[in-house]
Each structure stands twice: as C-alpha cells, then as structure tokens.
C-alpha cells in the first residue's frame, strides 16, 4: 500500500495530474533518481545521483555523482541526542531535517542541471530517530521512526519523493530493516557463487547474495564504526569525529580479554532476522568502557576495532549457511585500513574486498540503494526481502509525496 500526499493549487486539486505524471516516469529511460540517507553515525546527508533503466531483475544502475553534505555541529548534536528527545524536539528536528535533506537534494539537482541532466525522482530514507527491534518489545513487534519531512523535500524541489520505507515492512511483521538486501541482489548477484555484502556504517549488516532472491537473507551483525567514533569524539573533545585511516587504533594495544567479554553481548546470540542500533551500541555501550580506559583510549580503540572484526566474522560463520566466495565491504569501515586488516584476518581464507574494487564508491551504496528502492516503488514492485526482515511477504515500500 502506498500513501500519496499531493500538493494542491489555489483553485483545484492537482492530484490526478500529479499521479499521471508520476506513473509516466515508468516510460522514461533512463530515469535519474536522487537517493538520500543519513546513517546511524549522523555525519551528514549522503546524496547519490543514479541513472536507472528497468526495474526488478532487469534493473541497470549507474551512479553519476555522489557527495556528502555534513550536518552543521548544532544539528548533528541534536540528531545524536534524539534517543532522549521529547516529542516537541522530535517535531522540530523532523521539520529542520526536511529542510536539510531538501537542500542536499537541490544541490545535487543543480549540479546535474549544469551538466545538462534532468532529475526525475527522489528517494529519501531520512534520519532514523528511533528503532526498536522485535526482540525489545514484549509483544514481539518492531517499531521505527525516520524523520526529515518528505513533503518539504517535494515542495522545495518540485519533484516526486518516495520516503518512509520501513513502516510497511514492520506492518507485515518484519523488522523494517535491513532494506538494502534487495538492492544488493539486484546489483551484485553473480551466477554460481554466494557473495556476502557487508556494510560497515555505524552498525554492521550483511546481505547473503545468492542466485535466487527468495534465498537472500540479511541481518545486522552488531556495531561497526559507532563505538569507535564515540571513543574518538570523547578522547578529542569533539575535535575529531572518527579514527581517520584507523591510525589511532594502530598505536594501541589490544586487550584480548575485553574482546572476549564484549563478544558475550546478548545481541550476538539472537538468531536472524534481527536488527540493532544506537540504543544497544551507542553511549550505553561505550560510556562504561571509557570509564575503565581513562588515559588508554588508543588501547580501547585497538580493542574495539578487533572486537568489531571478530563479531562480524563470528556472525557470518554462525548464521550464514552457504559457503561464501567473497566479502564485499561498503560504508565508512571500508576506508579504515586497520579495520579492513582485522576483518581480513578474522574472515580468512575468505577474500575481503572493498566495494570500490567492483566499481562502486563504498560510501555511496546506501544512498544508491534508496534511489533504486524508489524506482521499485515507482513500478509497484516489492522493496523488501522477507528472508532479511522477517516480514510475512514481499511488500511495496514507501509513501509517495507528489
């Protein structure tokens, strides 16, 4: 089910004309779609311009441009505090983030226009404010909230927007995440082998990409950059937001005892489908460790880097049944050589490669994914993979603002 919110003129309802124009985009080839997302690290808004042909199994995607629009420091601080925000603050951030996402989209649209390209559609994941997995609820039902009002994006850009992708999957009994698995299958499947598409953002998640979409599975493995970033921000008093190139971790000594302790976190015992976020591996996870490692932050970074790699490798070995031919890494973790070295050692002899080696900027994959998912919604096709989210079946995702 797709919710349609149409703009109105001063004298008549334009919804019929707007819907006709929206559906007519199916006949446009290629279509250029802007994908927008801000992840759990809340560094800013990732924006991808994607050229698309076809839909479903015939999808062909080519990224034309990618950029990240950083949040200003005040807005980023407010986003990071959303886990404790009252309703009025959530409301204000919802509107302010809508304006920020609209501006990010406009900058990409203008850059495309200067190159003689017209943009047809926008897909926006927004910013996750809260996400509660099924395991956290007594009724066994997930709940999620993504903010960044899509009506503002549509109003400022004049383009149709597909947004709020997760709730439809949750309504069907799923986790609402991860949603990238269908895109992993559409873009990275390879005949005769199984690939693990590993995304290392704030949280690590994996898609097991097989030849058949009904055999695709995906789940959140646990933390990735989130605890590392929080340690760096505390250590530098906000002067740095992440461990650039893993250099600080490289200077520390790994506390293998702590690695073993952290690997006993109950999340790792949950069977897929499962999802997690800042509520489990944000401040509540890191603050006690900072208190234990005062003056030894480099050692803590080295230890957490080893722990992240070990939890990823352990999750893949425990929960992925198929022999994996290779692991393709995307997200900020792919740009951390220390983490990539730890991953390579933990997953050996399975090859570990950056997504860049197969032709896509590893930072851009999730923004590209929401452009592709918007395209699937345009064609009335399901955007979830039930084997990944636990939903009762395939569902068309998103709400459309015209």
LUMNUTOR-102043 format. One record per residue (C-alpha): residue number from 1; residue in one letter; x, y, z. Coordinates in Angstrom, 3 decimals, m for minus. Example, Ala and Ser with C-alpha at 12.3 -4.5 7.8 and 13.67 -1.06 7.14 Angstrom:
  pos  code        c1        c2        c3
    1     a    12.300    m4.500     7.800
    2     s    13.670    m1.060     7.140
END
This chain:
  pos  code        c1        c2        c3
    1     x     0.000     0.000     0.000
    2     x     1.361     3.407    m0.979
    3     x     0.248     6.615     0.722
    4     x     0.015     9.548    m1.696
    5     x     0.155    13.135    m0.472
    6     x    m0.493    15.546    m3.345
    7     x     0.157    19.278    m3.446
    8     x    m2.836    21.489    m4.143
    9     x    m3.083    24.648    m6.192
   10     x    m5.124    27.623    m5.057
   11     x    m8.092    26.701    m7.269
   12     x    m8.164    22.981    m7.963
   13     x    m6.861    19.605    m6.863
   14     x    m3.784    18.678    m8.920
   15     x    m3.504    15.121    m7.552
   16     x    m4.824    13.396   m10.699
   17     x    m2.389    15.242   m12.953
   18     x     0.467    14.687   m10.498
   19     x    m0.240    10.975   m10.252
   20     x    m0.408    10.680   m14.038
   21     x     2.957    12.407   m14.367
   22     x     4.435    10.207   m11.661
   23     x     3.322     6.977   m13.313
   24     x     4.518     8.282   m16.686
   25     x     8.054     8.143   m15.311
   26     x     7.872     4.391   m15.952
   27     x     8.186     5.162   m19.676
   28     x    11.242     7.403   m19.222
   29     x    14.560     5.693   m19.888
   30     x    16.972     6.311   m18.423
   31     x    15.487     7.798   m15.261
   32     x    17.699     9.853   m12.970
   33     x    16.924     9.444    m9.298
   34     x    18.462    11.178    m6.273
   35     x    18.931     8.906    m3.253
   36     x    19.196    10.460     0.233
   37     x    20.139     8.967     3.597
   38     x    21.776     9.873     6.874
   39     x    23.020     6.842     8.757
   40     x    23.420     5.958    12.421
   41     x    26.722     7.842    12.643
   42     x    24.832    11.055    11.751
   43     x    27.814    12.611     9.991
   44     x    25.605    14.245     7.402
   45     x    23.401    13.524     4.404
   46     x    24.691    11.164     1.719
   47     x    23.375    12.110    m1.729
   48     x    23.699     9.941    m4.835
   49     x    22.560    10.677    m8.380
   50     x    21.733     7.368   m10.042
   51     x    20.808     6.647   m13.638
   52     x    18.362     3.762   m13.822
   53     x    16.851     1.586   m16.507
   54     x    14.367    m1.206   m15.994
   55     x    13.065    m2.476   m12.670
   56     x    13.248    m5.689   m10.703
   57     x    15.560    m8.257   m12.282
   58     x    16.074    m6.005   m15.321
   59     x    17.411    m3.115   m13.194
   60     x    20.535    m1.451   m14.529
   61     x    22.012     1.271   m12.329
   62     x    24.898     3.656   m12.877
   63     x    25.985     6.189   m10.266
   64     x    26.624     9.564   m11.863
   65     x    27.540    11.608    m8.787
   66     x    27.903    11.250    m5.032
   67     x    28.545    13.694    m2.240
   68     x    28.008    14.086     1.491
   69     x    26.515    17.258     2.916
   70     x    27.727    17.480     6.534
   71     x    25.315    18.473     9.272
   72     x    26.223    21.701    10.997
   73     x    27.571    20.951    14.506
   74     x    24.413    22.079    16.314
   75     x    22.101    19.960    14.171
   76     x    24.391    16.934    14.453
   77     x    24.400    17.251    18.246
   78     x    20.608    17.357    18.227
   79     x    20.409    14.305    15.955
   80     x    22.744    12.354    18.228
   81     x    20.544    13.288    21.192
   82     x    17.310    12.103    19.556
   83     x    17.276     8.897    21.589
   84     x    16.347    11.014    24.620
   85     x    14.313    13.682    22.822
   86     x    10.820    14.764    23.864
   87     x     8.027    14.984    21.315
   88     x     8.470    18.718    20.693
   89     x    12.170    18.264    19.873
   90     x    11.392    15.334    17.560
   91     x     8.867    17.537    15.787
   92     x    11.291    20.430    15.336
   93     x    14.057    18.119    14.097
   94     x    11.631    16.454    11.687
   95     x    10.988    19.816    10.016
   96     x    14.581    21.069    10.195
   97     x    15.923    17.824     8.754
   98     x    13.327    18.033     5.993
   99     x    14.830    21.383     5.020
  100     x    18.377    19.971     5.257
  101     x    17.502    16.972     3.072
  102     x    15.754    19.270     0.591
  103     x    18.834    21.499     0.366
  104     x    21.078    18.471    m0.158
  105     x    18.804    17.277    m2.959
  106     x    18.678    20.742    m4.555
  107     x    22.465    20.960    m4.638
  108     x    22.651    17.644    m6.483
  109     x    19.809    18.614    m8.831
  110     x    21.545    21.893    m9.682
  111     x    24.855    20.116   m10.302
  112     x    23.057    17.728   m12.657
  113     x    21.345    20.626   m14.432
  114     x    24.706    22.280   m15.090
  115     x    25.680    19.073   m16.872
  116     x    22.508    19.102   m18.948
  117     x    20.783    16.372   m16.924
  118     x    17.207    16.403   m15.614
  119     x    16.342    14.627   m12.367
  120     x    13.019    12.762   m12.301
  121     x    12.543    11.355    m8.807
  122     x    13.887    11.408    m5.222
  123     x    14.125     8.517    m2.766
  124     x    14.740     9.558     0.848
  125     x    15.364     7.239     3.777
  126     x    15.625    10.204     6.154
  127     x    17.342    10.070     9.539
  128     x    16.491     7.289    11.960
  129     x    15.367     8.855    15.224
  130     x    14.336     5.646    16.982
  131     x    14.414     1.982    16.052
  132     x    13.211    m0.756    18.378
  133     x    13.659    m4.338    17.125
  134     x    11.057    m7.017    17.765
  135     x    13.219    m8.577    20.477
  136     x    12.931    m5.377    22.550
  137     x     9.132    m5.394    22.649
  138     x     7.025    m7.673    24.881
  139     x     4.562    m8.139    22.010
  140     x     7.358    m9.078    19.618
  141     x     6.602    m6.181    17.287
  142     x     9.229    m3.808    15.904
  143     x     8.815    m0.022    15.858
  144     x    10.726     2.608    13.933
  145     x    10.754     6.349    13.252
  146     x    12.607     8.055    10.401
  147     x    12.438    11.841    10.301
  148     x    13.167    14.507     7.677
  149     x     9.744    15.537     6.370
  150     x     9.452    14.375     2.717
  151     x     6.702    16.899     1.936
  152     x     9.295    19.631     2.452
  153     x    11.672    17.893     0.021
  154     x     8.892    17.687    m2.573
  155     x     7.882    21.305    m2.012
  156     x    11.401    22.699    m2.323
  157     x    12.473    20.577    m5.311
  158     x     9.203    20.273    m7.217
  159     x     9.891    16.553    m7.701
  160     x     8.020    13.469    m6.505
  161     x     9.539    11.907    m3.393
  162     x     9.340     8.330    m2.149
  163     x    10.166     8.156     1.564
  164     x     9.484     6.384     4.873
  165     x    10.355     2.928     3.537
  166     x    10.483     0.913     6.765
  167     x     6.953     1.007     8.282
  168     x     5.275    m1.104     5.571
  169     x     7.630    m3.986     6.295
  170     x     7.000    m3.603    10.041
  171     x     3.259    m3.639     9.446
  172     x     3.777    m7.022     7.766
  173     x     5.551    m8.362    10.851
  174     x     9.120    m7.555     9.821
  175     x    11.972    m5.687    11.467
  176     x    11.770    m2.837     8.950
  177     x    15.494    m3.376     8.397
  178     x    17.749    m4.037     6.687
  179     x    16.303    m2.709     3.429
  180     x    19.429    m2.734     1.278
  181     x    19.366    m6.536     0.613
  182     x    17.110    m6.325    m2.434
  183     x    19.482    m3.761    m3.951
  184     x    22.479    m5.957    m3.090
  185     x    20.822    m8.775    m5.003
  186     x    19.807    m6.609    m7.959
  187     x    23.283    m5.099    m8.377
  188     x    25.805    m7.616    m7.023
  189     x    24.495   m11.150    m7.595
  190     x    26.855   m13.431    m9.504
  191     x    25.995   m16.717   m11.150
  192     x    27.346   m19.789    m9.441
  193     x    28.545   m18.218    m6.200
  194     x    27.439   m16.606    m2.949
  195     x    28.659   m13.161    m2.002
  196     x    28.424   m11.523     1.405
  197     x    27.756    m7.799     1.009
  198     x    28.981    m6.331     4.297
  199     x    28.093    m2.735     5.132
  200     x    30.191    m1.124     7.869
  201     x    28.423     2.085     8.833
  202     x    27.574     2.888    12.423
  203     x    26.174    m0.654    12.573
  204     x    27.452    m3.639    10.588
  205     x    24.988    m5.562     8.459
  206     x    25.384    m8.321     5.927
  207     x    23.405    m9.495     2.913
  208     x    23.911   m13.070     1.769
  209     x    23.577   m12.655    m2.007
  210     x    22.663   m15.896    m3.730
  211     x    21.476   m16.549    m7.267
  212     x    17.807   m16.609    m6.186
  213     x    16.194   m13.631    m4.499
  214     x    13.982   m15.888    m2.370
  215     x    17.155   m17.346    m0.843
  216     x    18.642   m13.936     0.036
  217     x    18.981   m13.284     3.755
  218     x    20.324   m10.319     5.684
  219     x    20.651    m9.088     9.235
  220     x    22.512    m6.639    11.434
  221     x    25.670    m8.229    12.798
  222     x    26.276    m5.666    15.549
  223     x    28.318    m2.480    15.932
  224     x    30.789    m1.162    13.387
  225     x    32.000     2.449    13.436
  226     x    29.573     3.669    16.102
  227     x    31.590     2.769    19.232
  228     x    34.884     3.723    17.545
  229     x    33.522     7.151    16.647
  230     x    32.195     7.752    20.148
  231     x    35.580     6.949    21.692
  232     x    37.365     9.349    19.319
  233     x    34.837    12.124    19.961
  234     x    35.229    11.736    23.720
  235     x    39.023    11.487    23.543
  236     x    39.443    14.588    21.347
  237     x    36.567    16.516    22.986
  238     x    34.829    16.699    19.646
  239     x    37.813    17.927    17.625
  240     x    37.748    14.646    15.653
  241     x    34.666    12.594    14.856
  242     x    36.262     9.315    13.730
  243     x    39.559     7.420    13.716
  244     x    40.902     8.591    10.357
  245     x    42.505     5.667     8.496
  246     x    42.472     3.707    11.771
  247     x    45.694     5.437    12.770
  248     x    44.899     5.809    16.470
  249     x    43.808     2.189    16.807
  250     x    47.057     1.143    15.183
  251     x    49.038     2.757    18.022
  252     x    47.110     0.952    20.773
  253     x    47.422    m2.493    22.307
  254     x    44.545    m4.942    22.024
  255     x    43.059    m6.194    25.291
  256     x    42.024    m9.675    24.192
  257     x    40.252   m10.269    27.487
  258     x    37.947    m7.332    26.827
  259     x    37.344    m8.578    23.274
  260     x    36.100   m11.863    24.720
  261     x    33.956   m10.050    27.274
  262     x    32.307    m7.860    24.640
  263     x    31.620   m10.836    22.391
  264     x    29.345   m12.199    25.117
  265     x    26.860    m9.375    24.481
  266     x    23.384   m10.971    24.237
  267     x    22.716    m9.487    20.793
  268     x    25.161   m11.908    19.207
  269     x    23.123   m14.864    20.464
  270     x    19.918   m13.749    18.741
  271     x    19.161   m15.649    15.529
  272     x    18.359   m13.692    12.342
  273     x    16.325   m11.858    11.232
  274     x    17.440    m9.224    13.706
  275     x    18.376    m5.557    13.806
  276     x    20.043    m3.187    16.236
  277     x    21.190     0.399    16.575
  278     x    22.334     3.218    18.817
  279     x    20.014     2.059    21.603
  280     x    22.230    m1.031    22.126
  281     x    25.696     0.017    20.930
  282     x    25.798     3.790    21.424
  283     x    26.551     5.656    24.639
  284     x    25.101     2.928    26.826
  285     x    27.733     0.547    25.439
  286     x    30.707     2.911    25.254
  287     x    30.496     5.046    28.406
  288     x    31.354     2.219    30.842
  289     x    34.356     1.327    28.676
  290     x    35.600     4.919    28.626
  291     x    35.473     4.936    32.428
  292     x    37.627     1.802    32.519
  293     x    40.176     3.066    29.980
  294     x    40.856     6.623    31.119
  295     x    44.196     7.642    29.611
  296     x    44.281     4.461    27.498
  297     x    41.941     5.488    24.717
  298     x    44.246     4.207    21.966
  299     x    44.183     0.764    23.600
  300     x    40.396     0.943    23.762
  301     x    40.218     1.859    20.066
  302     x    42.528    m1.006    19.127
  303     x    40.455    m3.401    21.224
  304     x    37.110    m2.217    19.830
  305     x    38.455    m2.478    16.271
  306     x    39.452    m6.106    16.918
  307     x    36.085    m6.726    18.598
  308     x    34.107    m5.318    15.635
  309     x    36.022    m7.549    13.205
  310     x    35.588   m10.594    15.455
  311     x    31.838   m10.012    15.899
  312     x    31.377    m9.629    12.139
  313     x    33.338   m12.790    11.373
  314     x    31.579   m14.699    14.138
  315     x    28.147   m13.641    12.924
  316     x    28.883   m14.617     9.334
  317     x    30.297   m18.009    10.325
  318     x    27.486   m18.769    12.742
  319     x    24.457   m17.593    10.806
  320     x    25.398   m17.868     7.109
  321     x    24.834   m21.434     5.958
  322     x    26.186   m21.135     2.412
  323     x    29.914   m21.181     1.603
  324     x    30.834   m17.544     0.933
  325     x    33.055   m16.911    m2.083
  326     x    33.987   m13.345    m1.080
  327     x    33.027   m10.470     1.200
  328     x    32.393    m7.051    m0.375
  329     x    32.707    m4.210     2.141
  330     x    30.929    m0.857     1.904
  331     x    30.397     2.038     4.307
  332     x    32.936     4.085     6.224
  333     x    34.592     0.961     7.588
  334     x    35.856     0.142     4.090
  335     x    38.074     3.258     4.353
  336     x    39.642     2.194     7.660
  337     x    42.758     0.144     6.759
  338     x    43.198    m1.070    10.331
  339     x    39.643    m2.395    10.468
  340     x    39.952    m3.925     6.991
  341     x    43.155    m5.706     8.055
  342     x    41.422    m7.067    11.157
  343     x    38.466    m8.186     9.027
  344     x    40.746    m9.919     6.554
  345     x    42.460   m11.826     9.370
  346     x    39.186   m12.725    11.099
  347     x    37.490   m13.954     7.904
  348     x    40.482   m15.718     6.293
  349     x    40.674   m17.572     3.980
  350     x    37.561   m15.870     2.527
  351     x    38.695   m12.856     0.457
  352     x    37.641    m9.439     1.813
  353     x    37.413    m6.625    m0.748
  354     x    36.230    m3.041    m0.763
  355     x    33.162    m2.398    m2.911
  356     x    35.368     0.036    m4.826
  357     x    37.009    m2.990    m6.449
  358     x    33.728    m3.842    m8.187
  359     x    33.081    m0.281    m9.307
  360     x    31.029     1.483    m6.620
  361     x    32.184     4.031    m4.055
  362     x    31.804     2.175    m0.725
  363     x    30.458     5.328     0.946
  364     x    27.699     5.663    m1.639
  365     x    25.956     2.288    m1.531
  366     x    23.126     3.150     0.859
  367     x    22.264     6.397    m0.932
  368     x    22.287     4.470    m4.222
  369     x    20.085     1.834    m2.583
  370     x    17.310     4.288    m1.764
  371     x    17.347     5.619    m5.314
  372     x    16.889     2.032    m6.519
  373     x    14.154     1.338    m3.945
  374     x    12.295     4.475    m5.036
  375     x    12.448     3.112    m8.578
  376     x    10.976    m0.199    m7.389
  377     x     8.110     1.674    m5.725
  378     x     7.502     3.633    m8.945
  379     x     6.930     0.320   m10.720
  380     x     4.733    m1.097    m7.957
  381     x     7.330    m3.712    m7.034
  382     x     8.234    m5.001    m3.594
  383     x    11.295    m3.447    m1.973
  384     x    11.765    m5.768     0.984
  385     x    13.240    m9.257     1.207
  386     x    11.207   m11.279     3.727
  387     x    14.166   m13.555     4.405
  388     x    16.059   m10.489     5.589
  389     x    13.421    m8.630     7.594
  390     x    11.117   m11.418     8.757
  391     x     8.050    m9.856     7.102
  392     x     5.117   m12.070     6.135
  393     x     5.838   m11.477     2.455
  394     x     7.077    m9.039    m0.191
  395     x     5.642    m5.541     0.179
  396     x     5.737    m2.304    m1.825
  397     x     7.639     0.135     0.379
  398     x     7.373     3.827     0.995
  399     x     4.994     6.749     0.898
  400     x     4.818     8.942    m2.172
  401     x     4.629    12.733    m1.976
  402     x     3.647    14.409    m5.259
END
